[in-house]
Amino acid sequence: MRILYKNLYLNRNYEDLLGQDEDFEDPNTSSKKFSQIIQNIANKQNQIAIFQTLVNKYNDEAHYYGHLGRFLYETAITAKEFEDAETEILNALDFGEKDYNLWHLKGMCNRRKIEYLIREYEYLSENNEVEDIIKELSNIAQEAFAKSREYNEHNLHSHTSEIQMLNKVINFGKQISTYQSSQDFLLDKNNSWYENKVSDIFNLLDEAQYVIDLSRDVEQSRVISKSTSMIEASEGTFFSVLGNFTKAINKFKRLSELGDRQSRPFYGKMYVYSTLASKVGNDPRKLKEGWKKLSDFEFQTLKTTLERSIREQPENPHSYKLLIQAMRHSNVYFGFEQALGPVKTWYDNSLNFEMSHLEALYYRYVLHACKAIDEGESFGDFDVTEAKKYINECKQKSTNDKYSFEWYGNGKGIKKMVNHGELGSMKNDKGFFEKVEKLGEVQGTISNIFDRQSGKIILECGLETFFVPARGGFEKGKDEGVTKVKFYVGFRYNGLTAWEVTRINSIKPVYVESEKFEIEGFDQDIEEVESIADIIESDKEIIKIENLERPKLKGLTLINTIDISQFDKYKKKK
């Protein structure tokens, strides 16, 4: 009977959708706020009676209380109904304290109450207190959404719900103020609470995008597409609330330098974003392109601003990400060490923030691996050792070992690191990216083939990468230890992965140890020749001949005889 009741009264589209963001239903389904039978009843008191009956019958099950509370706040038209909804949700949490869906419901209940107060603001008799009430409800809701993410860090609905709530709250604060623009409103030092909420949105957008990346898998394209749409819609609303903030660039810059210490990091981020937005027509989707359009002076100023924000607020991951983004997308060259410094600081200051720490850990491993591959055999093994150490740490903490977020490219310095988003989509016929021109080929030797689907390649630098032998026709016992290959390298959270692995014909360079040598016929000194390959045209194939067998002759055949005594010079002396 319990299953029958759930299917009839609780489930929507044949599943329990408790805790989803009601503002982002899947357009490919006919999602509704309630089950079909509840909607057909169409009488609110009778609908409540059904939920109440289920609660009374199963009074020790959290989700029945949760569904009653959700129905009450989704249909509430009075403050009393919101209070009743919160009571039922608190009852649910008594039975399911660690249920992320129930914490999401608590956040949504407060969000709906905020929306109710905003709608009714003009009609409330004591509306001078409404702003403070909304601020308090926002803080309570944020705590609940954060608790939901604590129990399920991949719950994107808590990100989008919180961002949309804060968008509405910030817009409401501006509307009831005397300011005409969002920029002037946020620049007022008396509105520091709203400044903090803008910072919260930036961090939520960052975290949400990271959650999407962690969830990536070639088999999850539909789910990822929906999640990405949710975040993009939230981000678009956010920048719409901010308005054309490029008009306030100079004000943001001044306050990032001269404002109070607590607010400077916020104004620094606003200065960076407004400057980038001014280069791309205030289009938030193209902000990364803005880095290439900066003058040298503008770039150095933004870089200095981000470095100052990191010093003043080292626990906030947003400034680190912006700084790495600047290094990757600007026209300025940055070596690996210049990126490893801030990433280490990020790593050291994120120990208490699991998701942020994992991201910093991943980029420590990737940067050391890229540096080791780039240097090959010519340098020591420090970067190889560091990369292996952080790979092992990543393996223990990662939840996604199936997707390569970063790839080894053909750029210089930190631009050797290429994000998956720059490579286009996967080709169905090849199962690989469309835009391979940004990738750099790597060489190594097959070391082990465990079976058709699993093998290892040793790179020239000493790092090890996984590959699938069947895709290249490689065989156990034949190719191990001898076959040299070339391939592309992707960086998964559990280590390196080789793609498009093919055989190569090459010989190991022979090095001349003496400083100089002489060649007959030449008087001048000849500089050291590093390898045979240096004196042979690079496009000619070198064939190594080994174990050449001596041809076997058939033997001698007597044709005729000659008397040599007739020749004096052959006569023996007596």
C-alpha positions in Angstrom: 0.0 0.0 0.0 2.8 2.4 0.8 4.2 2.1 -2.7 0.7 2.6 -4.1 0.2 5.8 -2.0 3.6 7.2 -3.1 2.8 6.6 -6.8 -0.7 8.1 -6.5 -0.1 11.1 -4.3 3.6 12.0 -4.1 5.4 11.0 -7.3 5.7 13.3 -10.3 6.7 11.8 -13.7 6.9 8.4 -12.0 9.6 9.5 -9.5 9.9 11.3 -6.2 11.2 14.7 -7.1 11.3 16.1 -3.5 14.1 18.6 -3.2 14.4 19.7 -6.9 14.4 23.3 -7.9 10.8 24.0 -8.9 12.0 26.9 -11.2 14.0 24.5 -13.5 11.7 21.7 -14.7 13.0 19.6 -17.6 11.4 21.0 -20.9 11.5 17.5 -22.3 9.0 16.2 -19.7 5.6 17.3 -18.4 6.9 18.0 -14.9 4.3 19.4 -12.5 4.6 20.8 -9.0 2.4 17.9 -7.7 1.2 14.5 -8.7 -1.6 14.3 -11.3 -4.2 13.1 -8.8 -3.5 15.9 -6.4 -3.9 18.4 -9.2 -7.1 16.8 -10.3 -8.6 17.2 -6.9 -8.2 21.0 -7.3 -9.6 21.8 -3.8 -6.8 23.0 -1.5 -8.3 21.8 1.8 -9.0 18.3 0.3 -5.4 18.2 -1.0 -4.0 19.1 2.4 -6.2 16.5 4.0 -4.6 13.8 1.8 -1.1 14.8 2.8 -2.1 15.0 6.5 -3.7 11.6 6.3 -0.4 10.1 4.9 1.6 11.8 7.7 -0.8 10.4 10.4 -0.5 6.9 9.0 3.3 7.0 8.5 4.1 9.3 11.3 7.7 8.2 11.7 8.7 8.7 8.0 10.4 12.0 7.2 9.4 12.4 3.5 5.7 12.4 4.3 6.2 15.4 6.5 8.4 16.9 3.9 5.8 16.5 1.1 3.1 18.1 3.4 5.5 21.0 4.2 6.3 21.5 0.5 2.7 21.6 -0.5 1.9 24.2 2.2 4.6 26.6 1.2 4.1 26.2 -2.6 0.4 27.1 -2.2 0.7 29.5 0.7 -1.0 32.9 0.4 -0.7 34.0 4.1 2.1 34.3 6.6 0.4 31.7 8.7 0.6 29.0 6.0 4.4 29.6 5.7 4.7 29.0 9.5 2.7 25.8 9.2 4.9 24.7 6.3 8.1 25.3 8.3 6.7 23.3 11.3 6.1 20.3 9.1 9.6 20.5 7.5 11.2 20.8 11.0 9.2 17.6 11.9 10.7 15.9 8.8 14.2 16.9 9.8 13.6 15.3 13.3 13.4 12.0 11.5 15.9 12.7 8.7 18.5 15.1 9.9 21.1 14.1 7.3 18.7 14.1 4.3 19.8 16.7 1.8 16.4 16.9 0.3 14.8 18.0 3.5 17.4 20.7 4.1 16.7 21.9 0.6 13.0 22.1 1.5 13.8 24.3 4.5 15.8 26.6 2.2 13.0 26.7 -0.3 10.4 27.4 2.3 12.3 30.5 3.4 12.8 31.5 -0.2 9.1 31.3 -1.0 8.4 33.4 2.1 10.9 36.0 0.8 9.1 36.1 -2.6 5.8 36.5 -0.8 7.1 39.5 1.2 8.5 41.1 -1.9 5.2 40.7 -3.8 3.2 42.0 -0.8 5.6 44.8 0.1 3.5 47.7 -1.0 0.5 46.4 0.9 2.2 45.6 4.2 1.4 48.1 7.0 4.9 47.9 8.5 7.0 47.7 5.4 9.9 49.6 6.9 10.8 46.4 8.7 10.5 44.1 5.6 14.0 44.6 4.4 15.5 43.4 7.7 13.1 40.4 7.8 14.1 39.5 4.2 17.8 39.7 5.1 17.2 37.4 8.1 15.2 34.9 6.0 17.9 35.0 3.4 20.6 34.0 5.9 18.5 31.2 7.2 17.8 29.9 3.7 21.5 30.1 2.8 22.4 28.0 5.9 19.8 25.4 4.9 21.0 25.2 1.3 24.6 24.9 2.5 23.5 22.1 4.8 21.9 20.4 1.8 25.2 20.6 -0.1 27.1 19.3 2.9 25.1 16.1 2.7 25.2 16.0 -1.1 27.8 18.2 -2.6 26.6 17.4 -6.1 23.1 18.7 -5.5 23.0 21.5 -8.1 19.4 22.4 -7.2 20.6 23.9 -4.0 23.0 26.1 -6.0 20.5 27.4 -8.5 17.8 27.9 -5.8 20.1 29.9 -3.7 21.4 32.0 -6.6 17.9 32.8 -7.8 16.8 33.8 -4.3 19.8 36.1 -3.9 19.2 37.7 -7.3 15.7 38.6 -6.2 16.8 39.9 -2.8 19.6 42.1 -4.3 17.2 43.5 -6.9 14.6 44.2 -4.2 17.2 46.0 -2.1 18.1 48.2 -5.1 14.4 48.9 -5.9 13.5 50.2 -2.4 16.6 52.3 -2.3 17.1 55.8 -3.7 19.6 54.5 -6.3 18.9 54.3 -10.0 21.7 51.8 -10.8 22.8 48.6 -9.2 26.4 49.8 -9.4 25.8 52.9 -7.2 23.6 50.8 -4.9 26.5 48.3 -4.4 29.1 51.0 -4.0 27.4 52.4 -1.0 29.3 51.3 2.1 25.9 51.0 4.0 25.0 48.2 1.7 27.8 45.8 2.6 25.3 43.0 3.3 24.3 43.1 -0.4 27.9 43.2 -1.4 28.5 40.0 0.5 25.5 38.4 -1.3 27.0 39.2 -4.7 30.3 37.6 -3.5 28.3 34.5 -2.5 26.7 34.3 -6.0 30.2 34.4 -7.6 31.3 31.6 -5.4 28.2 29.5 -6.0 28.5 29.9 -9.7 32.2 28.7 -9.5 31.2 25.8 -7.3 28.3 24.8 -9.5 30.4 24.8 -12.6 32.9 22.6 -10.8 30.1 20.2 -9.8 29.1 20.0 -13.4 32.7 19.2 -14.5 33.0 16.5 -11.8 29.8 14.9 -13.1 30.9 14.8 -16.7 30.8 11.5 -18.5 30.2 10.9 -22.2 27.1 8.9 -21.1 25.6 11.8 -19.1 25.2 14.3 -21.9 21.5 15.0 -21.3 21.9 15.4 -17.5 24.9 17.7 -18.0 23.0 19.7 -20.6 20.2 20.4 -18.2 22.5 21.2 -15.4 24.5 23.6 -17.6 21.2 25.3 -18.7 20.2 25.8 -15.0 23.5 27.5 -14.2 23.6 29.6 -17.3 20.1 30.8 -16.6 21.1 31.7 -13.0 24.2 33.4 -14.2 22.4 35.4 -16.8 19.8 36.6 -14.3 22.7 37.6 -12.0 24.4 39.8 -14.5 21.1 41.2 -15.5 20.6 42.3 -11.9 24.1 43.9 -11.9 23.2 45.8 -15.0 25.8 47.5 -17.2 28.4 47.6 -14.4 31.2 48.6 -16.9 30.2 52.2 -16.1 31.6 51.8 -12.6 35.0 50.4 -13.5 37.0 53.3 -12.0 34.9 53.3 -8.8 35.4 49.6 -8.3 39.2 50.0 -8.9 39.5 52.8 -6.4 37.6 50.9 -3.7 39.6 47.8 -4.4 42.7 49.8 -3.5 41.4 52.2 -0.8 38.3 50.6 0.7 38.2 48.9 4.1 40.1 45.6 4.2 37.0 43.4 4.5 35.4 44.9 1.3 38.5 45.2 -0.9 38.4 41.6 -2.3 34.8 42.1 -3.3 35.5 45.4 -5.1 38.6 43.8 -6.7 36.4 41.0 -8.3 33.9 43.6 -9.4 36.8 45.7 -10.9 38.1 42.6 -12.8 34.7 41.5 -14.1 33.6 45.0 -15.1 36.8 45.6 -17.0 36.5 42.2 -18.9 32.8 42.9 -19.6 33.8 46.3 -21.1 35.9 44.4 -23.7 33.2 42.0 -24.8 30.1 44.3 -24.9 29.0 43.4 -21.4 28.3 39.8 -22.5 28.9 37.5 -19.5 29.3 34.5 -21.8 32.4 36.0 -23.4 34.3 37.2 -20.3 37.2 34.9 -20.9 37.8 36.4 -24.3 38.3 39.8 -22.6 41.7 38.8 -21.3 43.2 38.8 -24.8 41.8 42.3 -25.5 43.4 44.0 -22.5 46.4 46.4 -22.9 49.6 45.4 -21.1 48.9 48.1 -18.5 45.3 46.9 -18.0 46.4 43.3 -17.7 49.1 44.0 -15.1 46.6 46.1 -13.1 44.0 43.3 -13.0 46.7 40.7 -12.1 47.9 42.9 -9.2 44.4 43.3 -8.0 43.8 39.6 -7.9 47.1 38.9 -6.2 46.1 41.5 -3.5 42.7 39.8 -3.1 44.4 36.5 -2.5 46.6 37.9 0.2 43.7 39.6 1.9 41.3 36.7 1.6 43.4 33.5 1.0 40.5 31.1 1.8 38.3 32.3 -1.1 38.9 30.2 -4.2 37.4 32.7 -6.6 40.5 34.9 -6.9 42.8 32.0 -7.5 40.6 30.8 -10.3 40.4 34.2 -11.9 44.2 34.5 -11.7 44.8 31.1 -13.3 42.2 32.1 -16.0 44.1 35.3 -16.6 47.4 33.4 -17.1 45.7 30.9 -19.5 43.8 33.3 -21.7 46.0 36.4 -21.8 48.6 37.2 -24.5 51.3 37.2 -21.8 53.6 34.2 -21.3 53.5 32.5 -17.9 55.7 29.6 -16.9 54.6 26.7 -14.9 56.3 28.0 -11.7 54.3 31.2 -11.9 51.0 29.2 -11.8 52.2 26.6 -9.3 52.8 29.4 -6.7 49.2 30.6 -6.3 47.8 27.1 -6.7 50.0 25.9 -3.8 48.6 28.8 -1.7 45.1 27.8 -2.7 45.8 24.2 -1.7 47.2 25.2 1.7 44.3 27.5 2.5 41.5 25.2 1.5 42.1 22.3 3.8 38.7 22.9 5.5 36.8 23.2 2.3 36.6 19.7 0.7 35.5 20.6 -2.8 37.8 23.6 -3.2 40.7 21.6 -1.8 40.2 18.8 -4.3 40.2 21.3 -7.2 43.4 22.9 -6.0 44.9 19.4 -5.5 44.0 18.5 -9.1 45.7 21.5 -10.6 48.9 20.9 -8.6 49.1 17.5 -10.1 48.3 18.7 -13.6 50.7 21.6 -13.6 53.6 19.4 -12.3 52.7 16.7 -14.9 52.6 19.2 -17.8 56.0 20.6 -16.6 57.5 17.1 -16.4 56.2 16.1 -19.9 57.4 19.4 -21.4 60.9 18.9 -20.0 61.1 15.2 -20.9 64.3 13.5 -19.9 66.4 16.6 -19.9 65.7 17.6 -16.3 65.5 16.0 -12.8 62.6 14.0 -11.5 61.2 16.6 -9.0 58.1 17.3 -11.0 57.5 13.6 -11.8 57.7 12.9 -8.0 55.3 15.8 -7.2 52.9 14.8 -9.9 52.8 11.2 -8.7 52.3 12.3 -5.1 49.3 14.5 -5.9 47.8 11.9 -8.3 47.7 9.4 -5.4 46.1 12.0 -3.2 43.5 12.8 -5.9 42.6 9.1 -6.3 41.7 8.9 -2.6 39.4 12.0 -2.7 37.9 12.1 -6.2 34.4 11.1 -7.2 35.0 11.1 -10.9 37.7 9.0 -12.5 36.2 8.8 -16.0 36.7 12.2 -17.5 39.8 14.3 -18.4 39.1 18.0 -17.6 42.5 19.2 -18.7 44.7 18.0 -21.6 48.3 18.4 -22.6 48.5 21.0 -25.4 51.0 22.4 -27.8 51.3 25.9 -26.3 54.1 27.4 -24.2 54.3 27.5 -20.4 51.0 27.3 -18.7 49.2 27.3 -22.1 50.4 23.7 -22.4 47.3 23.0 -20.2 44.2 22.9 -22.4 40.7 22.7 -21.0 38.3 20.2 -22.4 35.9 23.0 -23.3 38.3 24.3 -25.9 38.4 21.0 -27.8 34.8 20.9 -29.1 32.5 17.9 -28.9 33.3 14.2 -29.3 33.1 12.8 -32.9 30.8 9.9 -33.0 32.8 8.1 -35.6 36.1 8.3 -33.8 35.1 8.8 -30.2 37.5 11.7 -29.8 37.4 15.5 -29.9 36.9 17.6 -33.0 39.6 20.3 -32.4 42.8 18.2 -31.9 45.0 21.0 -33.3 45.4 22.5 -29.8 46.8 19.2 -28.4 50.4 18.2 -28.3 51.6 14.7 -29.1 53.5 12.8 -26.4 55.8 9.8 -26.9 56.4 6.8 -24.7 57.0 3.0 -24.6 54.3 0.4 -23.9 55.3 -1.1 -20.5 52.4 -3.4 -19.7 49.3 -4.9 -21.4 47.0 -6.5 -18.8 44.2 -7.3 -21.1 42.5 -5.8 -24.2 41.0 -2.9 -22.3 43.8 -2.0 -19.9 47.5 -1.2 -20.4 50.3 1.2 -19.3 52.7 3.4 -21.2 55.8 4.9 -19.7 56.4 8.5 -20.9 59.9 9.7 -21.7 59.8 11.9 -18.5 59.0 8.8 -16.4 55.3 9.3 -15.7 52.9 6.5 -16.4 49.7 6.7 -18.4 46.7 4.3 -18.8 45.6 3.3 -22.3 43.3 0.8 -24.1 45.4 -1.7 -26.1 42.5 -2.9 -28.2 42.0 0.5 -29.8 45.4 0.4 -31.4 45.7 -3.3 -32.0 48.5 -3.8 -29.4 49.1 -7.3 -28.1 50.3 -8.7 -24.8 53.7 -10.4 -25.0 54.5 -8.7 -28.3 54.4 -4.9 -27.8 55.4 -4.8 -24.1 58.7 -3.2 -23.4 59.6 -2.6 -27.1 56.9 -0.7 -28.9 57.2 3.0 -29.0 54.0 5.0 -29.4 52.7 8.5 -29.8 49.4 9.8 -28.3 47.5 12.6 -26.7 47.4 12.9 -22.9 44.3 13.7 -20.8 44.4 14.3 -17.1 41.8 12.4 -15.1 41.5 12.7 -11.4 43.0 9.2 -11.0 45.9 9.8 -13.3 47.0 10.3 -16.9 45.1 8.7 -19.9 46.5 8.2 -23.4 44.2 8.7 -26.4 44.7 8.0 -30.1 47.7 5.8 -29.4 49.7 4.8 -32.6 53.1 3.2 -33.3 56.1 5.2 -34.4 59.3 4.3 -36.1 62.2 5.9 -34.3 65.6 5.3 -32.8 66.9 6.5 -29.6 69.4 9.4 -30.1 73.1 8.6 -29.8 74.9 11.3 -27.8 78.6 12.3 -28.4 80.3 12.8 -25.1 83.5 14.6 -26.3 83.5 18.4 -26.6 85.0 18.4 -30.1 86.4 16.1 -32.7 88.2 16.3 -36.0 87.1 15.3 -39.5 89.8 14.8 -42.2 89.9 17.6 -44.7 88.4 20.3 -42.3 90.6 22.6 -40.4 87.9 24.4 -38.3 86.5 23.1 -35.0 83.3 21.3 -35.3 80.7 21.9 -32.6 79.3 19.1 -30.6 76.8 16.9 -32.5 74.1 15.8 -30.1 72.7 12.9 -32.1 72.9 11.1 -35.4 69.5 12.5 -36.1 71.0 16.0 -36.2 73.1 15.2 -39.3 70.4 13.2 -41.2 67.5 14.9 -42.9 64.6 14.7 -40.5 62.1 13.5 -43.0 64.1 10.4 -44.1 63.3 7.1 -42.5 66.2 5.6 -40.6 66.3 1.8 -40.9 68.2 -0.1 -38.3 69.7 -3.4 -39.6 70.4 -6.1 -37.1 71.5 -9.8 -37.3 72.2 -9.7 -41.0 73.0 -13.3 -42.0 76.1 -14.1 -44.3 74.8 -15.6 -47.6 75.6 -19.2 -48.1 77.6 -20.1 -51.3 77.0 -23.3 -53.3 80.7 -24.2 -53.5 83.3 -24.4 -56.3 82.9 -26.3 -59.7 86.0 -27.5 -61.7 85.8 -26.2 -65.2 89.4 -26.7 -66.6 93.1 -26.8 -65.5 96.0 -24.6 -66.3 99.7 -25.6 -66.1 101.3 -22.6 -64.4 104.9 -24.0 -64.7 105.0 -22.4 -68.1 105.3 -19.1 -66.5 108.9 -18.4 -65.3 107.8 -16.2 -62.5 105.9 -19.0 -61.0 108.8 -21.5 -61.2 110.1 -22.6 -57.8 113.6 -21.7 -56.9 115.8 -24.6 -56.1 
